[in-house]
Each structure stands twice: as structure tokens, then as C-alpha cells.
Amino acid sequence: MENKASLRGSLLVLFIVILVLAVSILYYEAAPHIPILISAMIVTIYGFMLDYKWDQMEKTLINGIAQGIAPILILSLIGTLIGVWVLNGTVQTITYYGLQLLSPATFLVSTVIISAIVATMVGSSLSAMGTIGVSLMGVAYGMDVSPAMAAGAIVSGAMFGDKLSPLSDTTNLAAATAKTNIFEHIRHMLWTTIPALIIALIIFAVIGMVTTEGTADTGQIDEMMAVLQSEFTISIVTLLSPLLIIGLALARFKPLPSLAAGLMVAALTTFITVPGSTPGDIMIAAHSGYTAETGFSPIDELLSLGGLESMLFGVSLIIIALAFGGLIQGIGMTGALIEGMQRVLRSRGNTIASTMASCFGVSVVTGEQYLSIILPGQMYEDAYKRHNLHPKNLSRTIEDGGTILHPLVPWGVIGAFVMTTLNVGMEYVFFVFLSLVTPFIALFYAYTGWTLRKLDDN
């Protein structure tokens, strides 16, 4: 008969795991996949020490992976959808009309909105920051706007769009980790992200009115709009697919049929917006993605994306991470850790606050946003059940404490990307107001109970 995992043993194993992840990711700059595999091996050794048989642990691995089958299918479908969206002009149309919002008098506010729109459509904060963000930084220099402020506005908008996009890998990962529906998760996220966005916009509007003077050199933006209009079809027809998906989501349709319906509409509209297209062109874009060749670098970087192949990194990570999570839960490690924290987790508010602190702590230690979702999400699952809290409360909290706070870690994946790509220093973190405000909103809900949903609500 196997022994029960102890708090001391679980803490020791957890410390070793975090050390392995930190050294592998921060020092050796490895992708998280192999470090997680190594961590799983370490946990397996601990399982053998507790007299667990391999067949028992193998079942926990499989059970963990089984929880991710639906998200894996969704991510695969999302990759194909993005590829077709770029082919038929959906992303181009949204970007074109988003750029028209730019105004010298409201540059920072417009920057947040444009970044949010692009990130929502492409499902990636990094893509939005590395393309539209770079052009907006050029405009910021022309307007004599502080680069740190401009970068803060870009990151705020990009993170907002990323979190509310059903195409985002981290959004899907959070829903998968908490075992909740992706669209329910996104709707629940609105309670923290919308107020945070409004507050951020107000702050940026005040800063813009006080500090912004002169006229913007919008040459890069104008050139981008000209290229979009000349090389692609900018048409409302291209918006039918995303509007259908949004409508079905609001009507509470399941994610897979909603995305499948959007994919079918996107494929059909391709024959209208891209004359001469063949079914083969659509299948190639759906599988391998779209490669833009306009000759204008910002556009080519923005629009070279999508395809089933582009999701294999996220799919493989979900498989490995959920297997690891199933293992640590199966041998009783999470139970021992939660049991040892009972005094702290007796109240609902403390449980949510501890979850957010753990998410941010993982980000600080490892610099990896995926792990800031996966590890706390799996560790606190049982605690949320004991408080009769719906899993979407957990998914929202690990997003609020993990993904949204991750840009505040300069040595993290996003932080390093921002400083390198946007050419700013660490001071940009003081202007990522969306990330700075979100924790206070989340903690207010945690201790008042407002917006929290119980298991029996459904």
C-alpha cells in the first residue's frame, strides 16, 4: 500500500522542480517542454519512494492528458482558422480600420485600442506588440511621447486583447488547466479586464492631455494602411466569420461548433474576397498558415501567421503540462501542499489571494507565463472545490495573477520581448496600467464575493 505524500516531502520536491525549471528556462533559455518532462521524472521518483507502482502513475498521466483533449482540438481548429482569416482578409480589415483610430491628440488611448484590436484578432500579445507596436513606437518618437509610456500603452492593449481572444494559447491553457469552458472563462474574465481597461484608458487619456504636444509623424501608419488597401481586400464581408463566432459565443454555443462554423464561413468568403482562390489555397493556409510578401516589413511580419502547424508548440506543451499535473495530483502532492496551507486557505478571499500570489511568484522565479498558469492552477483546484467555487473562478484568477501580471517581470518572456522589440528600458513596467490595476480589482471581488460563481449556480 502506498504511503501518503507528506508536506515536507512535497515542498522539497516542489523546490527541486522550481529550481530545475528556473535554471533550464532562465539560464539555458530552454523551451518549457523538456524542463517539465525532467520535473515529471523527479516527481515519478518521489512516487516510487511512496510505493506507487508505475501502472498507477501511468494512469494519472493519462487522466491528466485526457483533461486537455478538448482544448487541444480547439487550439488545432484555431490555428486553421487564423490561417484562413489572413488569406481572406479578415485580419487585414480589422487592422486597417483599427489604424484609422489613431489621432495625435489621443495617441496613448488610441494605441491601447489598436493594440487590443490586433491582439484579439490574432490571439497573440507578442504578435501585436512586435508588429503594430513597433510602428506605434515610431509614431511615439515623432510625437515626443515617452517611449516607456508608449510601450506601457501597447502592452496594456495587447494583453487585454490576448486575454479576451478565444484564439489565445494562454487563454485556452488557463481554461484547460481549470477544466472550464473557454467561452465561459472569457465571459468571466470581463469582470476584471473591462474595469481595468477603463481605468487604464482614463489614466492614459489624462497623461496624453498633460504631456502630449505637437503633431505626429504618421508616415509609417499611413504607409501600412496604403499597403493594406492596395495588396488586400478591405471589406466588411471578411468580418462575417468573427462576427458569427462572437454571436454564437454570446448564444452560449460550445467552442468547437462555433469555431467550426466560423471556419466554414471564412473559407466561403475567401472565394469572394480573393478572386481566383482554390480549395487547395484554403487548405494550404489552414495547414501551414499564410505568408505575406508585400515587400513592406511590418505588414509581412504581422500577416505571416496561422495554420495548424503554428499550434503544435502549444498543443505539445498542453499534453506534457497536463500529464505532469495529473502526476503530481495523482501521488497526492497537491493534496499535501493544500492540506499544509489550510490555515491560510480557510477563507475564500485568502484562497484567491494565495492563488494570485503563487502565479506571480512562478513568473518571477521562472520567467515563464505558461508555468504561472499551469502549476498554481493544478495546485489550487481542490481548494476551490472545497469553497464550492466554479472552476471559472480559478481560471480567471490564474489569468489575473499569471498572464496579466507576467509583463511586470522584466526578465520574463514578455518583458524581455518588450524591451528588445520596442527598444525601451525596464521602466515601461510602471506604465502597464492594465496589469497594475487588475490585481486590486480581483482582490476586491475575492473578499466581497461579488462576481464569484458557485458550483451550484449552473
C-alpha positions as CSV (number, residue, x, y, z in Angstrom):
1,M,0.0,0.0,0.0
2,E,1.4,3.4,-1.0
3,N,2.3,6.0,1.6
4,K,0.7,9.4,1.8
5,A,2.7,12.3,0.4
6,S,4.0,14.5,3.3
7,L,4.0,18.3,3.3
8,R,7.8,18.3,3.9
9,G,8.5,15.8,1.1
10,S,6.1,17.7,-1.3
11,L,7.8,21.0,-0.5
12,L,11.2,19.6,-1.1
13,V,10.2,18.0,-4.4
14,L,8.4,21.3,-5.4
15,F,11.6,23.3,-4.6
16,I,13.7,21.0,-6.8
17,V,11.1,21.2,-9.6
18,I,11.1,25.0,-9.4
19,L,14.9,25.0,-9.4
20,V,15.1,22.8,-12.5
21,L,12.5,25.0,-14.3
22,A,14.2,28.2,-13.3
23,V,17.7,27.1,-14.3
24,S,16.5,25.5,-17.6
25,I,14.3,28.4,-18.7
26,L,16.3,31.4,-17.4
27,Y,19.9,30.2,-17.7
28,Y,19.8,27.8,-20.6
29,E,16.8,29.6,-22.2
30,A,15.2,26.2,-23.0
31,A,11.5,25.9,-24.0
32,P,9.4,24.7,-21.1
33,H,8.6,21.3,-22.6
34,I,11.8,19.4,-21.7
35,P,12.2,21.0,-18.2
36,I,8.6,19.9,-17.4
37,L,9.5,16.4,-18.6
38,I,12.5,16.4,-16.3
39,S,10.3,17.6,-13.5
40,A,7.9,14.8,-14.2
41,M,10.7,12.3,-13.9
42,I,11.7,13.8,-10.5
43,V,8.1,13.6,-9.3
44,T,7.9,10.0,-10.6
45,I,11.0,9.1,-8.4
46,Y,9.1,10.6,-5.4
47,G,6.1,8.5,-6.4
48,F,8.3,5.3,-6.3
49,M,9.6,6.3,-2.9
50,L,5.9,6.5,-1.8
51,D,5.5,2.9,-3.1
52,Y,3.3,3.9,-6.0
53,K,3.5,1.4,-8.9
54,W,4.3,2.6,-12.4
55,D,0.9,1.4,-13.7
56,Q,-0.8,3.6,-11.1
57,M,1.3,6.7,-12.1
58,E,0.8,6.0,-15.7
59,K,-3.0,6.1,-15.2
60,T,-2.6,9.6,-13.5
61,L,-0.6,10.8,-16.5
62,I,-3.2,9.6,-19.0
63,N,-6.0,11.0,-16.9
64,G,-4.2,14.4,-16.8
65,I,-3.8,14.4,-20.6
66,A,-7.5,13.4,-21.0
67,Q,-8.5,16.7,-19.5
68,G,-6.8,18.5,-22.4
69,I,-8.3,16.7,-25.4
70,A,-11.0,19.4,-26.0
71,P,-8.6,22.3,-25.7
72,I,-6.1,20.5,-28.0
73,L,-8.9,20.2,-30.6
74,I,-9.8,23.8,-30.1
75,L,-6.2,25.0,-30.5
76,S,-5.8,23.0,-33.6
77,L,-9.0,24.5,-35.1
78,I,-7.9,28.0,-34.1
79,G,-4.6,27.6,-36.0
80,T,-6.5,26.6,-39.2
81,L,-9.0,29.5,-38.6
82,I,-6.2,32.1,-38.3
83,G,-4.6,30.9,-41.5
84,V,-7.8,31.3,-43.4
85,W,-8.6,34.6,-41.8
86,V,-5.4,36.1,-43.1
87,L,-5.9,34.6,-46.5
88,N,-9.4,36.0,-46.9
89,G,-8.5,39.4,-45.4
90,T,-10.2,39.4,-42.0
91,V,-7.1,40.3,-40.1
92,Q,-6.2,43.0,-42.7
93,T,-9.6,44.6,-42.5
94,I,-9.6,44.8,-38.7
95,T,-6.1,46.2,-38.7
96,Y,-6.9,48.8,-41.4
97,Y,-9.9,50.2,-39.5
98,G,-8.1,50.0,-36.2
99,L,-5.3,52.2,-37.5
100,Q,-7.8,54.8,-38.5
101,L,-8.5,55.4,-34.8
102,L,-5.0,57.0,-34.4
103,S,-5.1,60.7,-33.5
104,P,-2.2,62.9,-32.3
105,A,-4.4,64.3,-29.5
106,T,-5.3,60.9,-28.1
107,F,-2.2,58.9,-29.1
108,L,-1.9,56.8,-25.9
109,V,-5.6,55.9,-25.8
110,S,-5.6,55.1,-29.5
111,T,-2.5,52.9,-29.0
112,V,-4.3,50.9,-26.3
113,I,-7.3,50.4,-28.6
114,I,-5.4,49.5,-31.7
115,S,-3.1,47.0,-29.9
116,A,-6.2,45.4,-28.2
117,I,-8.0,45.0,-31.6
118,V,-5.0,43.4,-33.3
119,A,-4.2,41.1,-30.3
120,T,-7.8,40.0,-30.2
121,M,-7.9,39.1,-33.9
122,V,-4.5,37.3,-34.0
123,G,-4.8,35.8,-30.5
124,S,-1.3,36.8,-29.6
125,S,0.0,39.7,-27.5
126,L,3.6,39.1,-28.8
127,S,2.4,39.3,-32.4
128,A,0.6,42.6,-31.8
129,M,3.5,44.1,-29.9
130,G,6.0,43.0,-32.4
131,T,4.2,44.4,-35.4
132,I,1.7,47.2,-34.8
133,G,3.6,48.0,-31.6
134,V,6.8,48.7,-33.4
135,S,5.0,51.1,-35.8
136,L,3.3,52.8,-33.0
137,M,6.6,53.3,-31.2
138,G,7.9,55.1,-34.3
139,V,4.9,57.4,-34.1
140,A,5.6,58.0,-30.4
141,Y,9.1,59.1,-31.1
142,G,7.7,61.5,-33.7
143,M,5.3,63.0,-31.2
144,D,8.0,63.2,-28.5
145,V,5.9,60.8,-26.3
146,S,7.8,59.0,-23.6
147,P,8.9,55.6,-25.0
148,A,8.1,54.0,-21.7
149,M,4.6,55.4,-21.7
150,A,4.0,54.3,-25.3
151,A,5.3,50.8,-24.5
152,G,3.0,50.6,-21.5
153,A,0.0,51.5,-23.6
154,I,1.0,49.0,-26.3
155,V,1.4,46.2,-23.7
156,S,-1.8,47.1,-21.9
157,G,-3.8,46.9,-25.1
158,A,-2.1,43.8,-26.3
159,M,-2.6,41.9,-23.0
160,F,-6.3,42.9,-22.9
161,G,-6.9,41.6,-26.5
162,D,-4.9,38.5,-25.8
163,K,-6.9,37.6,-22.7
164,L,-10.3,38.1,-24.4
165,S,-9.4,36.3,-27.6
166,P,-10.6,32.7,-28.0
167,L,-7.6,32.3,-30.3
168,S,-5.1,32.9,-27.5
169,D,-2.9,30.0,-26.4
170,T,-2.7,31.2,-22.8
171,T,-6.4,31.9,-22.6
172,N,-7.1,28.3,-23.8
173,L,-4.4,27.0,-21.5
174,A,-6.0,28.7,-18.4
175,A,-9.4,27.3,-19.3
176,A,-7.9,23.8,-19.8
177,T,-6.0,23.9,-16.6
178,A,-9.0,24.9,-14.6
179,K,-11.2,22.4,-16.6
180,T,-13.8,25.0,-17.6
181,N,-15.4,26.1,-20.9
182,I,-13.2,28.6,-22.9
183,F,-16.1,31.0,-23.6
184,E,-17.4,30.8,-20.0
185,H,-13.8,31.7,-19.0
186,I,-13.7,34.7,-21.3
187,R,-17.1,36.0,-20.2
188,H,-15.9,35.7,-16.5
189,M,-12.7,37.5,-17.4
190,L,-14.7,40.5,-18.4
191,W,-15.4,41.4,-14.8
192,T,-11.7,42.1,-14.2
193,T,-10.4,43.1,-17.6
194,I,-13.1,45.6,-18.6
195,P,-12.8,47.8,-15.4
196,A,-9.0,47.5,-15.6
197,L,-9.1,48.6,-19.3
198,I,-11.4,51.6,-18.5
199,I,-9.2,52.7,-15.6
200,A,-6.1,52.3,-17.9
201,L,-7.7,54.4,-20.6
202,I,-8.6,57.1,-18.2
203,I,-5.1,57.3,-16.9
204,F,-3.6,57.3,-20.4
205,A,-6.1,60.0,-21.5
206,V,-5.1,62.2,-18.6
207,I,-1.4,61.6,-19.3
208,G,-2.0,62.3,-23.0
209,M,-3.7,65.6,-22.4
210,V,-1.0,66.8,-19.9
211,T,2.1,65.6,-21.8
212,T,1.4,65.2,-25.5
213,E,2.2,68.2,-27.7
214,G,3.0,68.6,-31.4
215,T,1.9,66.7,-34.4
216,A,2.6,63.1,-35.1
217,D,4.7,61.8,-37.9
218,T,2.3,59.2,-39.0
219,G,4.2,58.2,-42.2
220,Q,4.7,54.6,-41.1
221,I,1.0,54.2,-40.2
222,D,-0.1,55.8,-43.5
223,E,2.2,53.5,-45.4
224,M,0.9,50.5,-43.6
225,M,-2.7,51.5,-44.4
226,A,-1.8,52.1,-48.0
227,V,-0.2,48.7,-48.4
228,L,-3.2,47.0,-46.7
229,Q,-5.6,48.7,-49.1
230,S,-3.6,48.1,-52.2
231,E,-2.5,44.5,-51.6
232,F,-5.6,43.1,-49.9
233,T,-9.4,43.3,-50.0
234,I,-10.6,45.5,-47.2
235,S,-14.3,44.6,-46.9
236,I,-17.0,44.1,-44.3
237,V,-17.5,40.7,-45.9
238,T,-14.4,39.5,-44.2
239,L,-15.9,40.3,-40.8
240,L,-18.7,37.7,-41.2
241,S,-16.7,34.9,-39.7
242,P,-15.5,36.7,-36.5
243,L,-19.0,38.2,-36.0
244,L,-20.6,34.7,-36.3
245,I,-18.2,33.3,-33.7
246,I,-18.9,36.2,-31.3
247,G,-22.6,35.7,-31.9
248,L,-22.5,32.0,-31.2
249,A,-20.4,32.6,-28.1
250,L,-22.9,35.0,-26.8
251,A,-25.6,32.5,-27.6
252,R,-23.7,30.0,-25.4
253,F,-22.8,27.6,-28.2
254,K,-19.9,25.2,-27.5
255,P,-16.5,26.4,-28.7
256,L,-15.8,23.6,-31.2
257,P,-19.0,24.1,-33.3
258,S,-18.7,27.9,-33.0
259,L,-15.2,27.9,-34.3
260,A,-16.0,25.3,-37.0
261,A,-18.9,27.4,-38.2
262,G,-16.6,30.4,-38.3
263,L,-14.0,28.4,-40.3
264,M,-16.6,27.4,-42.8
265,V,-17.8,31.0,-43.3
266,A,-14.2,32.2,-43.6
267,A,-13.5,29.6,-46.2
268,L,-16.5,30.5,-48.3
269,T,-15.9,34.3,-48.1
270,T,-12.4,33.7,-49.4
271,F,-13.8,33.0,-52.9
272,I,-15.4,36.5,-52.7
273,T,-12.5,38.5,-51.3
274,V,-9.7,36.7,-53.0
275,P,-10.7,36.1,-56.7
276,G,-9.1,33.1,-58.2
277,S,-8.7,31.3,-54.9
278,T,-9.0,27.5,-55.0
279,P,-9.9,25.0,-52.3
280,G,-6.2,24.0,-52.3
281,D,-5.2,27.5,-51.4
282,I,-7.6,27.4,-48.4
283,M,-6.3,24.1,-47.3
284,I,-2.7,25.2,-47.5
285,A,-3.4,28.3,-45.5
286,A,-5.3,26.3,-42.9
287,H,-2.5,23.8,-42.5
288,S,0.7,25.8,-43.0
289,G,-0.5,29.4,-42.4
290,Y,-0.3,32.4,-44.6
291,T,3.0,34.1,-45.7
292,A,2.7,37.7,-46.7
293,E,5.0,39.0,-49.4
294,T,4.1,42.7,-49.8
295,G,7.7,43.9,-49.5
296,F,6.7,46.1,-46.6
297,S,8.3,44.5,-43.5
298,P,5.7,45.5,-40.8
299,I,2.9,44.1,-42.9
300,D,4.8,40.9,-43.8
301,E,5.6,40.2,-40.2
302,L,2.1,40.9,-39.0
303,L,0.3,38.7,-41.6
304,S,2.7,35.8,-41.8
305,L,1.0,33.6,-39.3
306,G,-1.7,31.0,-38.7
307,G,-2.1,27.4,-39.7
308,L,-2.4,24.1,-37.9
309,E,1.4,23.8,-37.7
310,S,1.7,27.0,-35.7
311,M,-0.2,25.4,-32.8
312,L,2.0,22.4,-32.4
313,F,4.1,24.2,-29.8
314,G,1.1,24.9,-27.7
315,V,-0.5,21.5,-28.2
316,S,2.6,19.7,-27.2
317,L,3.1,21.9,-24.1
318,I,-0.5,21.3,-23.0
319,I,0.0,17.5,-23.3
320,I,3.2,17.5,-21.3
321,A,2.0,20.0,-18.7
322,L,-1.3,18.3,-18.1
323,A,0.4,14.9,-17.8
324,F,2.8,16.5,-15.2
325,G,-0.2,18.0,-13.4
326,G,-2.0,14.7,-13.4
327,L,1.0,13.0,-11.9
328,I,1.6,15.5,-9.0
329,Q,-2.1,15.3,-8.2
330,G,-2.3,11.5,-8.5
331,I,0.5,10.8,-6.0
332,G,-1.0,13.3,-3.5
333,M,1.5,16.1,-3.7
334,T,-1.1,18.8,-4.3
335,G,-3.3,17.4,-1.5
336,A,-0.4,17.6,0.9
337,L,0.5,21.1,-0.1
338,I,-3.1,22.3,0.2
339,E,-3.5,20.5,3.5
340,G,-0.5,22.2,4.8
341,M,-1.9,25.6,3.9
342,Q,-5.3,25.0,5.4
343,R,-4.9,27.9,7.9
344,V,-4.2,30.3,5.1
345,L,-6.9,28.9,2.7
346,R,-9.8,28.7,5.2
347,S,-11.4,31.8,3.7
348,R,-12.4,32.2,0.1
349,G,-10.6,35.5,-0.2
350,N,-7.4,34.1,1.1
351,T,-7.6,31.2,-1.3
352,I,-7.9,33.6,-4.3
353,A,-5.2,35.9,-3.0
354,S,-2.8,33.0,-2.5
355,T,-3.5,31.7,-6.0
356,M,-2.6,35.1,-7.5
357,A,0.5,35.4,-5.3
358,S,1.6,31.9,-6.4
359,C,1.0,32.7,-10.1
360,F,3.1,35.9,-9.9
361,G,5.7,34.0,-7.8
362,V,6.1,31.4,-10.5
363,S,6.5,34.2,-13.1
364,V,9.2,35.9,-11.0
365,V,11.1,32.7,-10.4
366,T,10.9,31.0,-13.8
367,G,10.1,34.0,-16.1
368,E,7.6,31.7,-17.9
369,Q,3.9,32.6,-18.3
370,Y,2.8,29.1,-19.2
371,L,4.0,27.7,-15.9
372,S,2.5,30.6,-14.0
373,I,-0.9,29.2,-15.2
374,I,-0.3,25.5,-15.0
375,L,1.4,25.0,-11.6
376,P,-0.9,27.1,-9.4
377,G,-4.0,26.1,-11.5
378,Q,-3.4,22.5,-10.7
379,M,-2.3,23.0,-7.1
380,Y,-5.3,25.0,-6.0
381,E,-8.0,23.1,-7.9
382,D,-9.2,21.1,-4.8
383,A,-9.2,24.3,-2.6
384,Y,-11.7,25.9,-5.0
385,K,-13.9,22.8,-4.9
386,R,-13.9,22.9,-1.1
387,H,-15.1,26.5,-1.2
388,N,-17.8,25.5,-3.7
389,L,-16.4,27.8,-6.3
390,H,-16.9,27.2,-10.0
391,P,-13.8,26.3,-12.0
392,K,-14.1,29.6,-14.0
393,N,-13.2,31.5,-10.8
394,L,-9.9,29.5,-10.8
395,S,-9.3,30.1,-14.5
396,R,-9.9,33.9,-14.1
397,T,-7.6,34.1,-11.1
398,I,-4.7,32.3,-12.7
399,E,-5.1,34.6,-15.7
400,D,-5.2,37.7,-13.4
401,G,-2.2,36.6,-11.4
402,G,-0.3,34.8,-14.1
403,T,-0.7,36.0,-17.6
404,I,-1.8,39.6,-17.0
405,L,0.9,40.2,-14.4
406,H,3.6,38.5,-16.4
407,P,4.7,41.7,-18.3
408,L,5.6,43.2,-15.0
409,V,8.6,40.8,-14.8
410,P,11.3,42.4,-17.0
411,W,13.3,39.2,-17.2
412,G,10.3,37.2,-18.1
413,V,9.4,36.1,-21.7
414,I,7.2,39.1,-22.4
415,G,9.3,41.6,-20.5
416,A,12.5,40.6,-22.5
417,F,10.5,40.7,-25.7
418,V,9.1,44.2,-25.0
419,M,12.5,45.7,-24.0
420,T,14.2,44.2,-27.1
421,T,11.5,44.8,-29.7
422,L,10.2,48.2,-28.5
423,N,13.7,49.4,-27.5
424,V,12.7,50.5,-24.0
425,G,14.2,50.0,-20.6
426,M,12.7,48.3,-17.5
427,E,10.8,51.5,-16.6
428,Y,8.0,50.5,-19.0
429,V,6.5,48.3,-16.3
430,F,5.4,51.4,-14.4
431,F,3.0,52.3,-17.3
432,V,1.4,48.9,-17.9
433,F,-1.7,50.1,-16.1
434,L,-3.9,47.2,-17.1
435,S,-1.6,44.8,-15.3
436,L,-1.0,47.1,-12.3
437,V,-4.8,47.7,-11.7
438,T,-6.1,44.2,-12.3
439,P,-4.9,42.6,-9.0
440,F,-6.7,45.2,-6.9
441,I,-10.0,44.6,-8.8
442,A,-9.6,40.8,-8.5
443,L,-8.8,41.0,-4.7
444,F,-11.9,43.3,-4.2
445,Y,-14.1,40.6,-5.8
446,A,-12.3,37.9,-3.8
447,Y,-13.1,39.4,-0.4
448,T,-16.5,40.8,-1.2
449,G,-17.7,37.7,-3.1
450,W,-19.0,39.9,-5.9
451,T,-18.9,38.3,-9.4
452,L,-17.7,34.9,-7.9
453,R,-19.7,32.0,-9.1
454,K,-20.5,28.8,-7.1
455,L,-20.6,25.3,-8.5
456,D,-24.4,25.0,-8.0
457,D,-25.0,28.3,-10.0
458,N,-25.2,26.2,-13.1
